[in-house]
């Protein structure tokens, strides 16, 4: 797993920061308080949210801001992920929004802080605490693991190596065993209760009771069948009598209906005759209306200019009026169009004349403006020609520099020679920085050794000088200091010589660059001067053309005003003719109204005559209907007389007697059947009860068999859970011993590399993760007895050993996170910092893909592939980050900064 990119907005001291990280060793460098550790805390927060913070969510929001954003891109097991966290301050609370999604290689999405934290924990197989204890050595906590209590250290390491899961599984197996015991005891009690109930049921002779009840039920059923047959015969007799009575009743009903129909037909005949009289009266009134309308037609003939009120005369008159109206309207439309056209022409011509006059004035003004522009262009051209003369004089002076210079280079070679010398000087300065660092470390070792010698201790192992094989090592260190001082002096002289040569070339390079600028500027000025002179000539010609255009526009405007006056006179004459034609059109409309009135009255006469004809037809139809009704009345009277003779009263009385006898028998037999049905129901219920008890007995026997099988299975399961609980306990103990051996091996390898000397022989780790350091003489030491620098290196070695063991144990299944060291040199003196560099190189050799170190110590930069520099602006109190390849960094310049 590796971090790819972290982007921050208003997170602690950062306003906006965007940093990309790659594989290898990255050193985050900067002075104390610049915000280096906040970068790592942001990565930790992006993964685990509030669980990664020592304070509250509100503490990470930059002072004076309302929102914080943290985005982390990381790759795990070949899948790329992005985590987004957003904090917003609302009054007295902070809203936390979070999401995770894959950007390549998967389709995972999670929403919400809790869901994202759970997913990250499952993905990395470690929660926030495990991440700190394994991969993230936070500032000031390098000794946290060794200073922990034995039980605390045991829990931490067991959890990291997944042994805590085995204890959790053992506890679960124990809980399962207890649960199985509870269920087994409960099932055994239920089985005993089932046995007791089965014995009670078997003592009740259920099958004998069932046979007796079924025999009695058969006898009752036979008696019921006999009575039901007799009841059916009585019902048939009752229905026959009822049918006879119903037939006589139907004849009486039919007779009554005939009497009613006869009365209705007689009433309908009388109503129809009354309606025929009403139609006759309406015909008489319509004839009187026709006479009135014909009189009104004669009164309107003169107004319509008609000789007779006929359809032919009306059509002829209407056609003449249409022709006259079309003639007048055509001339009227032409007259209106001509009058409007003349008015529009006069208006347009007047406007055109004003426009021409205005355009003439504009052309004159433009001519003056263009003439001014021509003068300005001429002046501009003269200024550029003057500038060209000045540039040529400056160029001549610069060329003389190359003729009088001590260095034999021309204008083109100066830059190449200058760049070569700068590269050479950079290499020499880098060598100076390396020698200074090495000299500084050597002097510190000599000083520390001299202090220990003065105190009577070995300068290498810290043991008493007496009998120590390393008491003479200080002389070699002193010789190394003298050798480094001589070499450093020579290299510094070489650097000074290069500075002098580069200073000489600086002026020539500057002159060459200025000559290039002058050449480019000269070409531009010559081109622009020629363009300005051409522009001035063109502007003078354009001004003359504009003055000619203004004179032409004035003449055209005067001519246009004269034509507009003529058109206004023609428009007034056309308007007078339009008024005359409108009066003629009004006369035609009056005549048409009179013709329409005559035509309308003729139409009314035709409608009234049609009404008379319709009423005559209705009177004839009504008379035919009444004739049909009289024929039907005669037939109904004949049927009525026949039905009166068919009604037989004696047959009706006999049918009534048979029906009463049958109903009396049915009442008696129903009572007996009800009694028998009740008895049969009682027997059926009793039989059902006995059968139910028999079924219950069989069910109890089946349940007994099932419970017996369940009890047997639970007894087997109880044995299995008991064995599983013991297996998890044994497995944890076995794996812990195996991990202890592997961790002891990796710890000894790591510590021997970073602190290789003859003082210590090895480190032992017992089954409870208690640590013991052994000296060469066999004396055992507690890690607390080591010096401060040795203890810090010891703890870092322990952290890296755990990290290696975790990586080797799950390689290929869950890649480990980056190894993060936050200010690991806090407890190290200058002599032990180089050992930390060796530790970093060791972890790279073991295949750790990404190591991130936060430090303000310059010596760690030498082990870096990339350098991230953090700086804080004292004015805004905001931090910024820059990233660069560590191979091109001048370490000495970092110290100067």
Protein Blocks (a to p, Z undefined) as FASTA:
>chain_A
ZZfbdcdehiajbfbdcddddedjdddeddehilpmmmmmmmmmmmnommlpfbdfklmp
cghiabdcddddddeehiacddddddddehjaccdddddddfehpacdcedjklmmmmmm
mmnopafklmmmmmmccehilmmmmmpcfklmmmmmmmmnommmmmmmmmmmmmmmmmmm
mmmmmmmmmmmmmmmmmmmmmmnommlmmmmmmmmmmmmmmmmmmmmmmmmmmmmmmmmm
mmmmmmmmmmmmmmmmmmmmmmmmmmmmmmmmmmmmmmmmmmmmmmmmmmmmmmmmmmmm
mmnopabdcfklmmmmmmmmmmmmmmmmmmmmmmmmmmmmmmmmmmmmmmmmmmmmmmmm
mmmmmmmmmmmmmmmmmmmmmmmmmmmmmmmmmmmmmmmmmmmpmbdcdfklmmmmmmmm
mmmmmmmmmmmmmmmmmmmmmmmmmmmmmmmmmnopafklopafehpaklmmmmmmmmmm
mmmmmmmmmmmmmmmmmmmmmmmmmmmmmmmmmmmmmmmmmmmmmmmmmmmmmmmmmmmm
mmmmmmmmmmmmmmmmmmmmmmmmmmmmmmmmmmmmmmmmmmmmmmmmmmmmmmmmmmmm
mmmmmmmmmmmmmmmmmmmmmmmmmmmmmmmmmmmmmmmmmmmmmpcfklmmmmmmmmmm
mmmmmmmmmmmmmmmmmmmmmmmmmmmmmmmmmmmmmmmmmmmmmmmmmmmmmmmmmmmm
mmmmmmmmmmmmmmmmmmmmmmmmmmmmmmmmmmgcfkbfbdcddfkopacdddfkopac
dfklpcfklmmmmmmmmmmmmmmmmmmmmgoklccdddddehkllmpcfklmmmmmmmmm
mmmmnopabdcdddfbfklmmmpfbdcdddddfklopacdddddfklpcfklmmmZZ
